[in-house]
Amino acid sequence: MKRTRHKAQGPNHRRSPRPSASGYNESELARAVGVSPSTVHRVLAGERKPSAALARALVRAGVSPRRMP
């Protein structure tokens, strides 16, 4: 069976920023806590464990500790 790609899912496709429960999208959250958007994405996706300082900053910004590994 041949897999077809939807045009919007090509290699240059970027998802639109979605607000999180904290009211920020990932870019805004990254700016608020002083890290890169990719760091925030990896933490929230469970791909990276945050440092204690980053975890505290994310919680202060309104992210639930349950969203972090």
PENOR-V692472 format. One record per backbone hydrogen bond with DSSP energy under -1.0 kcal/mol. NH is the residue of the N-H (numbers start at 0). CO is the residue of the C=O. If there is no record, write none. Layout:
nh=NH co=CO
nh=NH co=CO
//
This chain:
nh=8 co=5
nh=9 co=6
nh=12 co=9
nh=19 co=23
nh=22 co=19
nh=28 co=24
nh=29 co=25
nh=30 co=26
nh=31 co=27
nh=32 co=28
nh=33 co=29
nh=34 co=29
nh=39 co=35
nh=40 co=36
nh=41 co=37
nh=42 co=38
nh=43 co=39
nh=44 co=40
nh=45 co=42
nh=46 co=41
nh=47 co=41
nh=54 co=50
nh=55 co=51
nh=56 co=52
nh=57 co=53
nh=58 co=54
nh=59 co=55
nh=60 co=56
nh=61 co=58
nh=62 co=57
nh=66 co=63
nh=67 co=64
//
